[in-house]
C-alpha cells in the first residue's frame, strides 16, 4: 500500500462534470487530482447535445474554438413536430451565443480532460476507486489502483464525486435524495450516415418520441424513446421497436430508409432525482448529484453549469470568504433553482403522452407566430427560462397573437 500524499481536491470522474470542475479549480491555483476508470478518448452513452448555455461556458473557458476545430457542425435551429403542428425556430442568444453542438463523446471528453491537465490538474486515467476513506465522519480521501497496479491511498480536503448516477462517492456518503421519480421512459440510439438534419429535430407522438442531432463525421444521431413499461419487451427487438416508432412520421421514416446505419444500438433507462451535493469533506457534481431523463438532452449543459457553481463555491470556502457549509449550501440552492423547472418539464415530456387539452391549446397558439415559436425553442434551448415562458401574462400574449 502506497500513501502518496494529499491534495486540495480529488475529483472522481473525468467526463463532462469532472474535468471542467478540475480545470476550474486548478486554474484557481489549487492542487487537484483527477481520476477516471476509463482512458481517453473513449465513448459513453449520451445524447451528446450541448445547448447554448453550455456552449457559452465552453466559450468562457476558452474551449469553444477547440470544439469548432474538430469539425462538429453547429446546430442553429430547433424543431418540435407534434404531428398536427410543428414549432420550429432559432433560439435567442445568451451572451451572443445562440447555437448548440452535438459532439461525439470520444471528442468532447478528451478535449475536456486535456484542458484539465493543461490547467495543472494531475490526471490519472484507467484508475479505479475501490474505497472512500473517512475519519471522524468526514471524507478524507480514496483508496484505489491503476490498471494492474498496487493499491494507492490519496488524501484531500474535499473529494468530489463526478462519476455519474452510480457514483462511488454517493454510495459511500449516502446523501439525502429528493424530487425522486422512477424511470419514465427508455431510449435507444444509433448513428446514421447520409441522413441530413435541419438542426435539432424532435418528434412527439403518443407513447413514442425521438430526437435527431447532427454530429461529427457527417453522422446523425437518432435517439428513440418509448415508455419504461415497455422496457423489457422493447429490449427483445430494439431495432424493430425503434424502426416501427419512426413510421409514426412517414416523411422522416423515408429519410431514414435512404440512410445507412453506422453503429450498433445503445440505450438505457434512468431514474430522476436530486441529491444533496455536499457534506463533510465531499461534494457531488453532474449526474452524481442531479439526474433526469435524456428526452430534453440537458445532461451535458447541466454538468457544465454544475461544474462552474461547484468550483466557485469551493474556491469561496478554500479562500476563507465563506465557510464550507455556507458556500456549498449556496451551490445547492443555485443549482436547484436553476434546474428544477427544466427537470419538471423534462419529466412531463418523458411520459410520451399527449399534452393536456389546455397545454395543446397553448402549443398550437405558439406554433401560429414566428415570435412565439422562437420563444418556445428558446425555452427548450435554455436561453429563456421555463417559468417566464409559461407565465400567465406571456401565455396570454401568445394566445392573443394567434388570434
VENHUCOR-V650843 format. One record per pair of residues at least 24 apart in sequence whose ideal C-beta (glycine too) atoms are under 10 Angstrom apart, sorted by the first residue. I is the first residue (numbers start at 1). J is the second residue. D is the distance in whole Angstrom. If there is no record, write none. Layout:
((I,J,D) (I,J,D))
This chain:
((1,143,8) (1,150,7) (1,151,5) (1,152,8) (1,153,6) (2,145,10) (2,149,9) (2,150,6) (2,151,7) (2,152,5) (2,153,7) (2,154,9) (3,141,9) (3,143,10) (3,152,8) (3,153,5) (3,154,8) (3,155,8) (4,33,9) (4,141,10) (4,152,6) (4,153,7) (4,154,6) (4,155,9) (5,31,9) (5,33,9) (5,141,10) (5,153,9) (5,154,7) (5,155,7) (5,156,10) (6,31,8) (6,33,9) (6,140,9) (6,141,7) (6,153,10) (6,154,7) (6,155,4) (6,156,6) (6,157,8) (7,31,5) (7,32,6) (7,33,5) (7,34,10) (7,121,9) (7,122,8) (7,141,9) (7,154,7) (7,155,7) (7,156,4) (7,157,8) (7,158,9) (7,159,9) (8,32,7) (8,33,9) (8,156,6) (8,157,5) (8,158,7) (8,314,8) (8,318,7) (9,33,7) (9,34,9) (9,121,9) (9,156,6) (9,157,7) (9,158,5) (9,159,8) (9,160,6) (9,283,9) (9,310,10) (9,311,9) (9,314,7) (9,318,9) (10,34,8) (10,35,7) (10,122,10) (10,129,9) (10,132,10) (10,139,9) (10,140,10) (10,141,7) (10,142,6) (10,144,10) (10,154,6) (10,155,8) (10,156,4) (10,157,9) (10,158,8) (10,159,5) (10,160,7) (10,161,10) (10,169,9) (10,282,10) (11,35,7) (11,36,9) (11,116,8) (11,121,8) (11,123,10) (11,156,9) (11,158,9) (11,159,8) (11,160,5) (11,161,8) (11,162,6) (11,163,9) (11,169,10) (11,283,9) (11,285,8) (11,307,10) (11,310,10) (11,311,10) (12,36,8) (12,37,9) (12,127,9) (12,128,10) (12,129,5) (12,132,9) (12,142,7) (12,144,9) (12,159,7) (12,160,7) (12,161,6) (12,162,6) (12,163,5) (12,164,10) (12,167,8) (12,168,6) (12,169,6) (12,282,10) (12,288,9) (13,37,9) (13,38,9) (13,129,9) (13,160,8) (13,161,7) (13,162,4) (13,163,3) (13,164,7) (13,167,7) (13,168,9) (13,169,8) (13,284,10) (13,285,8) (13,286,7) (13,287,9) (13,288,7) (14,38,8) (14,39,10) (14,40,7) (14,109,7) (14,110,10) (14,112,8) (14,113,5) (14,116,7) (14,117,10) (14,121,9) (14,123,7) (14,124,9) (14,125,7) (14,127,9) (14,162,8) (14,163,9) (15,40,9) (15,42,9) (15,44,7) (15,46,9) (15,105,7) (15,108,8) (15,109,5) (15,112,7) (15,113,8) (15,162,7) (15,163,9) (15,164,8) (15,286,8) (15,287,9) (15,300,9) (15,303,8) (16,44,9) (16,46,8) (16,50,9) (16,54,9) (16,105,8) (16,108,7) (16,109,7) (16,112,7) (16,162,9) (16,164,10) (16,285,10) (16,286,6) (16,287,9) (16,299,7) (16,300,5) (16,301,9) (16,302,9) (16,303,4) (16,304,7) (16,306,9) (16,307,8) (17,112,10) (17,160,9) (17,161,9) (17,162,4) (17,163,9) (17,164,8) (17,284,9) (17,285,5) (17,286,2) (17,287,7) (17,288,7) (17,289,8) (17,290,10) (17,299,9) (17,300,9) (17,302,9) (17,303,4) (17,304,8) (17,305,10) (17,306,6) (17,307,5) (17,310,8) (18,109,10) (18,112,8) (18,113,9) (18,116,8) (18,121,10) (18,160,7) (18,161,9) (18,162,3) (18,163,7) (18,164,10) (18,285,7) (18,286,7) (18,288,9) (18,303,9) (18,307,8) (19,108,10) (19,109,7) (19,110,9) (19,111,9) (19,112,4) (19,113,5) (19,114,9) (19,115,7) (19,116,4) (19,117,9) (19,119,10) (19,121,8) (19,123,8) (19,162,8) (19,303,10) (19,307,8) (20,57,8) (20,58,9) (20,61,7) (20,63,9) (20,112,6) (20,115,8) (20,116,8) (20,119,10) (20,162,9) (20,285,9) (20,286,9) (20,303,8) (20,304,6) (20,305,10) (20,306,9) (20,307,4) (20,308,7) (20,310,9) (20,311,8) (21,116,8) (21,121,9) (21,160,6) (21,162,6) (21,283,9) (21,285,5) (21,286,8) (21,303,9) (21,304,10) (21,306,8) (21,307,4) (21,308,8) (21,309,10) (21,310,6) (21,311,5) (21,314,8) (22,112,9) (22,113,9) (22,115,9) (22,116,4) (22,117,9) (22,119,8) (22,120,9) (22,121,4) (22,122,9) (22,123,8) (22,160,8) (22,162,8) (22,307,9) (22,311,9) (23,61,7) (23,62,10) (23,63,9) (23,112,7) (23,113,9) (23,114,10) (23,115,5) (23,116,4) (23,117,9) (23,118,8) (23,119,5) (23,120,9) (23,121,7) (23,307,8) (23,311,8) (24,61,8) (24,115,10) (24,116,9) (24,119,8) (24,121,10) (24,307,7) (24,308,7) (24,310,9) (24,311,4) (24,312,8) (24,314,9) (24,315,8) (25,116,9) (25,119,8) (25,120,9) (25,121,8) (25,158,9) (25,160,9) (25,307,9) (25,310,9) (25,311,5) (25,312,10) (25,314,6) (25,315,7) (25,318,9) (26,115,10) (26,116,7) (26,117,9) (26,118,9) (26,119,4) (26,120,4) (26,121,4) (26,122,9) (26,311,9) (27,61,9) (27,62,10) (27,115,9) (27,116,9) (27,118,9) (27,119,5) (27,120,7) (27,121,9) (27,311,9) (27,315,10) (28,119,9) (28,120,10) (28,311,7) (28,312,9) (28,314,9) (28,315,5) (28,318,8) (28,319,9) (29,119,10) (29,120,8) (29,315,9) (29,318,9) (29,319,10) (30,120,9) (30,121,9) (30,156,10) (30,157,9) (30,158,10) (30,311,9) (30,314,8) (30,315,8) (30,318,7) (30,319,10) (31,120,8) (31,121,9) (31,122,8) (31,156,8) (31,157,9) (32,116,8) (32,119,8) (32,120,7) (32,121,4) (32,122,7) (32,123,9) (32,156,9) (32,160,9) (32,311,10) (33,121,7) (33,122,5) (33,123,8) (33,124,7) (33,127,9) (33,141,10) (33,142,9) (33,154,6) (33,155,10) (33,156,7) (33,159,9) (34,113,8) (34,116,5) (34,117,8) (34,119,10) (34,121,5) (34,122,7) (34,123,5) (34,124,7) (34,125,9) (34,127,9) (34,160,9) (34,162,9) (35,122,9) (35,123,8) (35,124,5) (35,125,8) (35,126,10) (35,127,5) (35,128,8) (35,129,6) (35,142,7) (35,144,7) (35,146,10) (35,154,8) (35,159,10) (35,162,10) (35,163,9) (36,109,9) (36,113,8) (36,123,8) (36,124,8) (36,125,6) (36,126,8) (36,127,7) (36,128,9) (36,129,10) (36,162,9) (36,163,8) (37,124,10) (37,125,8) (37,126,7) (37,127,7) (37,128,5) (37,129,8) (37,144,9) (37,147,9) (37,163,8) (37,168,9) (38,109,9) (38,113,10) (38,125,7) (38,126,7) (38,127,9) (38,128,10) (39,110,10) (39,113,10) (39,125,5) (39,126,5) (39,127,10) (39,147,9) (40,105,10) (40,106,8) (40,109,6) (40,110,5) (40,111,9) (40,112,9) (40,113,5) (40,114,8) (40,123,9) (40,125,6) (40,126,10) (41,104,9) (41,105,8) (41,106,4) (41,107,7) (41,108,9) (41,109,7) (41,110,4) (41,111,9) (41,113,9) (42,105,8) (42,106,7) (42,109,7) (42,110,8) (42,125,9) (42,126,10) (43,104,7) (43,105,5) (43,106,5) (43,107,10) (43,109,9) (43,263,10) (43,266,9) (44,105,5) (44,106,9) (44,109,7) (44,164,9) (44,266,9) (45,105,9) (45,164,10) (45,187,9) (45,188,10) (45,189,8) (45,266,5) (45,267,7) (45,268,6) (45,270,9) (45,294,9) (46,102,10) (46,103,10) (46,104,9) (46,105,5) (46,108,9) (46,109,9) (46,189,9) (46,221,9) (46,223,10) (46,266,9) (46,294,8) (46,297,9) (46,299,7) (46,300,7) (47,102,8) (47,105,10) (47,187,8) (47,189,7) (47,211,7) (47,213,7) (47,221,7) (47,223,6) (47,294,5) (47,295,9) (47,296,9) (47,297,4) (47,298,9) (47,299,7) (47,300,8) (48,72,9) (48,101,8) (48,102,4) (48,103,6) (48,104,7) (48,105,6) (48,107,10) (48,108,8) (48,189,9) (48,213,6) (48,214,10) (48,215,6) (48,216,9) (48,221,6) (48,223,9) (48,294,10) (48,297,8) (48,299,9) (48,300,7) (49,75,8) (49,100,6) (49,101,8) (49,102,5) (49,103,9) (49,200,7) (49,211,8) (49,213,6) (49,215,9) (49,221,9) (49,223,10) (49,294,9) (49,296,9) (49,297,4) (49,298,8) (49,299,8) (49,300,7) (49,301,8) (49,381,10) (50,75,9) (50,99,10) (50,100,6) (50,101,5) (50,102,7) (50,103,7) (50,108,8) (50,297,9) (50,298,10) (50,299,10) (50,300,5) (50,301,6) (50,303,10) (50,304,8) (51,75,9) (51,78,9) (51,91,8) (51,94,9) (51,97,10) (51,99,10) (51,100,5) (51,101,9) (51,200,9) (51,296,9) (51,297,7) (51,298,7) (51,300,8) (51,301,5) (51,302,9) (51,304,10) (51,342,10) (51,380,8) (51,381,5) (51,382,5) (51,383,8) (52,91,6) (52,92,9) (52,93,7) (52,94,5) (52,95,9) (52,96,10) (52,97,5) (52,98,6) (52,99,7) (52,100,6) (52,101,10) (52,301,8) (52,378,9) (52,381,5) (52,382,6) (52,383,5) (53,91,10) (53,94,6) (53,95,9) (53,97,8) (53,100,10) (53,298,9) (53,301,6) (53,302,9) (53,304,8) (53,305,7) (53,338,9) (53,381,8) (53,382,4) (53,383,7) (54,97,9) (54,100,8) (54,101,9) (54,298,9) (54,299,10) (54,300,6) (54,301,3) (54,302,8) (54,303,8) (54,304,5) (54,305,7) (54,382,8) (55,94,9) (55,95,10) (55,97,5) (55,98,9) (55,99,6) (55,100,6) (55,101,6) (55,301,8) (55,304,9) (55,381,10) (55,382,10) (56,93,9) (56,94,5) (56,95,5) (56,96,8) (56,97,4) (56,98,10) (56,301,9) (56,304,9) (56,305,10) (56,382,9) (56,383,9) (57,95,10) (57,97,9) (57,301,8) (57,303,10) (57,304,5) (57,305,7) (57,307,8) (57,308,6) (58,97,9) (58,101,8) (58,108,9) (58,111,9) (58,112,9) (58,115,10) (58,304,7) (59,95,8) (59,96,9) (59,97,6) (60,95,8) (60,97,10) (60,304,10) (60,308,8) (61,112,9) (61,115,7) (61,119,10) (61,304,9) (61,307,9) (61,308,9) (62,115,8) (63,108,10) (63,111,7) (63,112,8) (63,114,10) (63,115,6) (64,97,8) (64,99,10) (64,101,9) (66,107,10) (66,108,10) (66,111,6) (66,112,10) (66,114,9) (66,115,8) (67,101,6) (67,103,6) (67,107,8) (67,108,7) (67,111,6) (67,112,10) (68,99,10) (68,101,8) (68,103,10) (69,111,10) (70,101,9) (70,103,7) (70,104,9) (70,107,5) (70,108,8) (70,110,10) (70,111,7) (70,216,7) (70,217,10) (71,103,10) (71,107,9) (71,215,10) (71,216,6) (71,217,8) (71,218,9) (72,101,5) (72,102,7) (72,103,5) (72,104,8) (72,107,7) (72,108,8) (72,214,9) (72,215,7) (72,216,5) (72,217,9) (73,99,10) (73,101,8) (73,102,8) (73,103,10) (73,197,9) (73,199,10) (73,213,10) (73,214,5) (73,215,7) (73,216,8) (73,218,9) (73,220,10) (74,98,10) (74,99,5) (74,100,8) (74,101,6) (74,102,10) (74,199,9) (74,214,9) (75,99,6) (75,100,4) (75,101,6) (75,102,6) (75,197,8) (75,198,10) (75,199,5) (75,200,5) (75,201,10) (75,213,7) (75,214,7) (75,215,10) (75,381,9) (76,100,8) (76,198,9) (76,199,6) (76,200,9) (77,197,10) (77,198,6) (77,199,3) (77,200,7) (77,201,9) (77,377,8) (77,381,10) (78,198,10) (78,199,6) (78,200,5) (78,201,8) (78,202,8) (78,373,9) (78,374,9) (78,376,9) (78,377,4) (78,378,9) (78,379,10) (78,380,6) (78,381,6) (79,197,10) (79,198,7) (79,199,6) (79,200,7) (79,201,5) (79,202,7) (79,203,9) (79,212,9) (79,373,9) (79,377,8) (80,200,9) (80,201,8) (80,202,5) (80,203,8) (80,204,7) (80,209,10) (80,211,10) (80,349,10) (80,363,8) (80,366,9) (80,367,9) (80,373,9) (80,376,7) (80,377,8) (80,380,7) (81,201,7) (81,202,7) (81,203,5) (81,204,7) (81,205,9) (81,209,10) (81,210,10) (81,249,7) (81,251,10) (81,252,8) (82,202,9) (82,203,8) (82,204,5) (82,205,8) (82,354,9) (82,355,8) (82,360,8) (82,363,7) (82,364,9) (82,367,8) (83,203,8) (83,204,7) (83,205,6) (83,206,9) (83,248,8) (83,249,8) (83,354,9) (84,360,9) (84,363,10) (84,364,8) (84,367,9) (85,360,9) (85,363,7) (85,364,5) (85,365,10) (85,366,9) (85,367,4) (85,368,9) (86,201,10) (86,202,10) (86,203,9) (86,204,10) (86,367,6) (86,373,9) (87,202,9) (87,363,7) (87,364,9) (87,366,6) (87,367,5) (87,368,10) (87,372,8) (87,373,5) (87,374,9) (87,375,10) (87,376,5) (87,377,7) (87,380,9) (88,198,8) (88,199,8) (88,200,10) (88,201,9) (88,202,10) (88,367,9) (88,370,10) (88,373,6) (88,374,9) (88,376,9) (88,377,7) (89,199,10) (89,366,10) (89,367,10) (89,370,7) (89,371,9) (89,372,9) (89,373,4) (89,374,4) (89,375,8) (89,376,7) (89,377,4) (89,378,8) (89,380,10) (89,381,10) (90,199,8) (90,370,10) (90,373,9) (90,374,6) (90,377,7) (90,378,9) (90,381,9) (91,200,10) (91,374,7) (91,375,10) (91,376,10) (91,377,5) (91,378,5) (91,379,9) (91,380,8) (91,381,4) (91,382,8) (91,383,5) (91,384,8) (92,374,7) (92,375,8) (92,377,9) (92,378,4) (92,379,10) (92,381,8) (92,383,5) (92,384,6) (93,378,9) (93,383,7) (94,378,9) (94,381,9) (94,382,8) (94,383,5) (94,384,9) (95,383,10) (97,383,8) (98,378,9) (98,381,8) (98,383,7) (99,199,9) (99,381,9) (100,199,8) (100,200,6) (100,213,9) (100,297,9) (100,301,9) (100,381,7) (100,382,9) (101,213,9) (101,214,9) (101,215,9) (101,216,10) (101,300,10) (102,197,9) (102,199,10) (102,200,8) (102,211,10) (102,212,10) (102,213,4) (102,214,6) (102,215,5) (102,216,9) (102,219,10) (102,220,9) (102,221,7) (102,297,8) (102,300,9) (103,213,10) (103,215,6) (103,216,6) (103,300,9) (104,191,9) (104,215,6) (104,216,5) (104,217,8) (104,219,8) (104,221,9) (105,215,10) (105,300,9) (106,216,8) (107,215,9) (107,216,6) (107,217,10) (108,216,10) (108,300,8) (109,300,10) (112,303,10) (112,304,9) (112,307,9) (122,154,10) (124,149,10) (124,152,9) (124,154,9) (127,152,8) (127,154,10) (128,168,9) (129,154,9) (129,159,9) (129,161,9) (129,163,8) (129,167,10) (129,168,5) (129,169,8) (129,172,9) (130,168,9) (131,168,9) (131,172,8) (132,159,7) (132,161,9) (132,168,7) (132,169,6) (132,170,10) (132,171,8) (132,172,4) (132,173,7) (132,281,10) (132,282,8) (133,159,8) (133,172,9) (133,281,9) (134,172,8) (134,173,9) (134,280,9) (134,281,8) (134,282,10) (135,280,10) (135,281,9) (136,280,9) (136,281,10) (137,279,9) (137,280,6) (137,281,9) (138,279,9) (138,280,4) (138,281,4) (138,282,8) (139,169,8) (139,172,8) (139,173,7) (139,279,8) (139,280,7) (139,281,4) (139,282,4) (139,283,9) (140,280,10) (140,281,6) (140,282,10) (141,281,9) (142,168,8) (142,169,8) (142,172,9) (144,168,9) (155,281,10) (156,281,8) (156,282,10) (157,281,7) (157,314,9) (157,317,9) (157,318,7) (157,324,9) (158,278,9) (158,280,10) (158,281,6) (158,282,7) (158,283,6) (158,310,10) (158,314,6) (158,317,8) (158,318,9) (158,324,8) (158,328,9) (159,281,6) (159,282,5) (159,283,8) (160,277,9) (160,278,9) (160,282,7) (160,283,5) (160,284,7) (160,285,6) (160,286,10) (160,288,9) (160,289,10) (160,307,10) (160,310,7) (160,311,9) (160,314,8) (161,275,9) (161,277,9) (161,282,7) (161,283,7) (161,284,5) (161,285,7) (161,286,9) (161,287,10) (161,288,4) (161,289,8) (162,283,9) (162,284,8) (162,285,5) (162,286,5) (162,287,8) (162,288,6) (162,289,9) (162,303,8) (162,306,9) (162,307,8) (162,310,9) (163,284,9) (163,285,10) (163,286,8) (163,287,9) (163,288,6) (164,270,10) (164,286,7) (164,287,5) (164,288,6) (164,291,8) (164,299,10) (164,303,10) (165,268,10) (165,270,6) (165,271,7) (165,272,10) (165,273,8) (165,275,9) (165,286,9) (165,287,5) (165,288,7) (165,289,9) (165,290,9) (165,291,5) (165,292,10) (166,287,9) (166,288,9) (166,291,10) (167,275,9) (167,284,7) (167,285,10) (167,286,9) (167,287,8) (167,288,4) (167,289,8) (167,291,10) (168,288,9) (169,282,6) (169,283,8) (169,284,7) (169,285,10) (169,288,7) (169,289,10) (170,275,6) (170,276,10) (170,277,9) (170,282,9) (170,284,6) (170,287,10) (170,288,5) (170,289,8) (171,288,10) (172,282,8) (173,275,9) (173,276,9) (173,278,9) (173,279,6) (173,280,9) (173,281,9) (173,282,5) (173,283,10) (173,284,8) (174,275,10) (174,276,10) (174,279,9) (175,274,10) (175,275,4) (175,276,4) (175,277,7) (175,278,8) (175,279,7) (175,282,9) (175,283,10) (175,284,7) (175,288,9) (175,289,8) (176,274,9) (176,275,7) (176,276,4) (176,277,10) (176,279,9) (177,271,9) (177,273,5) (177,274,7) (177,275,5) (177,276,8) (177,289,10) (178,273,7) (178,274,5) (178,275,8) (178,276,8) (178,336,9) (179,272,7) (179,273,6) (179,274,5) (179,275,10) (179,290,9) (179,292,9) (179,336,8) (179,339,10) (179,340,7) (179,343,7) (179,344,8) (179,347,9) (180,271,7) (180,272,7) (180,273,5) (180,274,8) (180,275,10) (181,271,7) (181,272,4) (181,273,7) (181,292,8) (181,293,9) (181,343,9) (181,344,9) (181,346,10) (181,347,6) (181,350,9) (182,228,7) (182,269,9) (182,270,10) (182,271,6) (182,272,8) (182,273,10) (183,227,10) (183,228,5) (183,229,10) (183,231,8) (183,268,9) (183,269,4) (183,270,6) (183,271,6) (183,272,8) (183,293,8) (183,350,9) (184,225,9) (184,227,8) (184,228,6) (184,229,10) (184,269,8) (184,270,9) (184,271,9) (184,272,7) (184,292,9) (184,293,6) (184,295,8) (184,346,9) (184,347,6) (184,348,9) (184,349,9) (184,350,4) (184,351,6) (184,352,8) (185,209,8) (185,224,10) (185,225,4) (185,226,6) (185,227,6) (185,228,6) (185,229,9) (185,230,9) (185,231,9) (185,269,7) (185,270,9) (185,293,6) (185,294,9) (185,295,7) (185,347,10) (185,349,9) (185,350,5) (185,351,7) (185,352,6) (186,224,10) (186,225,7) (186,226,6) (186,227,8) (186,228,6) (186,229,10) (186,230,8) (186,231,5) (186,232,9) (186,234,7) (186,235,8) (186,238,10) (186,241,10) (186,267,6) (186,268,7) (186,269,4) (186,270,9) (186,293,9) (186,294,10) (186,350,10) (187,211,9) (187,223,5) (187,224,7) (187,225,4) (187,226,8) (187,242,10) (187,266,9) (187,267,6) (187,268,7) (187,269,7) (187,270,9) (187,293,8) (187,294,6) (187,295,7) (187,350,9) (188,222,10) (188,223,7) (188,224,6) (188,225,8) (188,226,9) (188,234,8) (188,235,9) (188,238,5) (188,239,9) (188,241,8) (188,242,6) (188,245,10) (188,265,5) (188,266,7) (188,267,3) (188,268,8) (188,269,10) (189,213,9) (189,221,6) (189,222,6) (189,223,4) (189,224,7) (189,225,9) (189,242,9) (189,263,9) (189,265,7) (189,266,6) (189,267,7) (189,268,10) (189,294,9) (190,219,10) (190,220,10) (190,221,8) (190,222,7) (190,223,8) (190,224,9) (190,238,9) (190,239,9) (190,242,8) (190,261,6) (190,262,8) (190,263,5) (190,264,7) (190,265,5) (190,266,7) (190,267,9) (191,215,7) (191,216,9) (191,217,9) (191,219,4) (191,220,7) (191,221,6) (191,222,8) (191,259,10) (191,260,9) (191,261,7) (191,262,5) (191,263,4) (191,264,9) (191,266,10) (192,218,10) (192,219,7) (192,220,5) (192,221,8) (192,222,6) (192,255,9) (192,256,7) (192,258,10) (192,259,4) (192,260,7) (192,261,6) (192,262,6) (192,263,9) (193,217,8) (193,218,7) (193,219,6) (193,220,8) (193,259,6) (193,260,4) (193,261,8) (193,262,5) (193,263,10) (194,218,8) (194,219,9) (194,220,9) (194,255,9) (194,256,10) (194,258,7) (194,259,4) (194,260,6) (194,262,9) (195,219,8) (195,220,4) (195,221,10) (195,222,7) (195,252,10) (195,255,6) (195,256,6) (195,258,8) (195,259,4) (195,260,8) (195,261,9) (195,262,10) (196,220,7) (196,255,8) (196,259,9) (197,221,9) (197,222,9) (197,255,9) (199,377,9) (200,297,8) (200,377,9) (200,380,9) (200,381,8) (201,249,10) (201,252,8) (202,295,9) (202,296,9) (202,297,9) (202,349,9) (202,377,10) (202,380,8) (203,245,9) (203,246,8) (203,248,7) (203,249,5) (203,252,6) (204,248,10) (204,249,10) (204,295,9) (204,349,8) (204,352,8) (204,353,10) (204,354,9) (204,355,9) (204,363,10) (205,245,8) (205,246,10) (205,247,10) (205,248,4) (205,249,7) (205,352,8) (205,354,9) (206,248,8) (206,352,7) (206,353,7) (206,354,6) (207,245,9) (207,248,9) (207,351,9) (207,352,5) (207,353,8) (207,354,10) (208,241,9) (208,242,10) (208,244,9) (208,245,4) (208,246,9) (208,247,10) (208,248,6) (208,249,9) (208,352,6) (209,245,8) (209,248,9) (209,295,7) (209,349,7) (209,350,8) (209,351,10) (209,352,5) (210,242,9) (210,245,7) (210,246,7) (210,248,9) (210,249,8) (210,252,8) (210,295,10) (211,294,9) (211,295,8) (211,296,9) (211,297,6) (212,252,8) (212,255,9) (212,256,10) (213,297,7) (217,262,9) (218,262,10) (219,259,10) (219,260,10) (219,262,6) (219,263,8) (220,255,10) (220,256,9) (220,259,8) (220,262,9) (221,263,9) (221,297,10) (222,246,8) (222,252,9) (222,255,10) (222,256,7) (222,259,9) (222,261,9) (223,265,10) (223,266,9) (223,267,8) (223,294,7) (223,295,9) (223,297,8) (224,265,9) (224,267,9) (225,267,9) (225,269,9) (225,293,8) (225,294,8) (225,295,6) (225,349,9) (225,350,7) (225,352,6) (226,269,10) (226,352,7) (227,269,10) (227,350,9) (227,351,8) (227,352,6) (227,353,9) (228,269,5) (228,270,10) (228,293,10) (228,350,9) (228,351,10) (228,352,10) (231,267,9) (231,268,10) (231,269,5) (234,267,9) (234,269,10) (235,267,8) (235,269,10) (238,264,9) (238,265,5) (238,266,9) (238,267,7) (239,264,10) (239,265,6) (241,265,10) (242,267,9) (267,294,10) (268,294,8) (269,293,9) (269,294,10) (269,350,10) (270,294,7) (270,299,9) (270,350,10) (272,343,7) (272,344,10) (272,346,8) (272,347,6) (272,350,8) (273,343,9) (274,332,9) (274,335,8) (274,336,6) (274,339,8) (274,340,8) (274,343,8) (275,332,10) (276,328,9) (276,329,10) (276,332,7) (276,336,10) (277,306,8) (277,309,9) (277,310,7) (277,313,9) (277,328,7) (277,329,10) (277,331,7) (277,332,5) (277,335,7) (277,336,9) (278,310,8) (278,313,8) (278,314,9) (278,317,10) (278,324,8) (278,325,8) (278,327,9) (278,328,4) (278,329,8) (278,331,7) (278,332,7) (279,324,10) (279,325,9) (279,328,8) (280,324,8) (280,325,9) (281,324,9) (282,328,10) (283,310,6) (283,311,10) (283,313,8) (283,314,7) (283,317,10) (283,324,9) (283,328,6) (283,331,8) (283,332,10) (284,310,8) (284,332,10) (285,309,8) (285,310,5) (285,311,9) (285,331,9) (285,335,9) (286,310,9) (289,331,10) (289,332,9) (289,335,8) (289,339,10) (290,332,10) (290,335,7) (290,336,8) (290,339,6) (290,340,9) (290,343,8) (291,343,9) (292,339,8) (292,342,8) (292,343,5) (292,344,9) (292,345,10) (292,346,5) (292,347,7) (292,350,8) (293,343,9) (293,346,5) (293,347,6) (293,348,10) (293,349,8) (293,350,4) (293,351,9) (294,346,8) (294,350,9) (295,345,10) (295,346,6) (295,347,9) (295,348,9) (295,349,5) (295,350,5) (295,351,9) (295,352,8) (296,342,7) (296,343,9) (296,345,7) (296,346,5) (296,347,10) (296,348,10) (296,349,6) (296,350,8) (296,380,7) (296,381,10) (296,382,9) (297,346,9) (297,380,9) (298,339,8) (298,342,6) (298,343,9) (298,345,10) (298,346,7) (298,380,9) (298,381,10) (298,382,8) (301,342,10) (301,381,9) (301,382,6) (302,335,8) (302,338,8) (302,339,6) (302,342,8) (302,343,9) (302,382,9) (305,334,9) (305,335,8) (305,338,7) (305,339,8) (305,382,9) (306,331,8) (306,334,10) (306,335,6) (306,338,9) (306,339,8) (308,334,10) (309,333,10) (309,334,6) (309,335,6) (309,338,8) (310,335,8) (338,382,10) (338,385,9) (340,386,9) (340,387,10) (341,379,9) (341,385,7) (341,386,4) (341,387,6) (341,388,10) (341,389,10) (341,390,9) (342,379,9) (342,380,9) (342,382,7) (342,385,9) (342,386,6) (343,386,9) (344,386,8) (345,379,8) (345,380,9) (345,386,5) (345,389,10) (345,390,9) (346,386,10) (349,380,9) (358,395,10) (359,390,9) (361,395,10) (361,398,10) (361,399,8) (361,402,9) (362,389,9) (362,390,8) (362,395,6) (362,398,7) (362,399,7) (362,402,9) (363,398,9) (364,399,10) (364,402,7) (365,395,8) (365,397,10) (365,398,5) (365,399,5) (365,400,9) (365,401,7) (365,402,4) (365,403,9) (366,395,9) (366,398,6) (366,399,9) (366,401,9) (366,402,8) (367,398,10) (367,402,8) (368,398,8) (368,399,9) (368,401,7) (368,402,4) (368,403,7) (369,397,10) (369,398,8) (369,401,5) (369,402,6) (369,403,9) (370,401,10) (371,397,9) (371,398,9) (371,401,7) (372,397,8) (372,398,5) (372,399,9) (372,401,6) (372,402,7) (373,398,10))
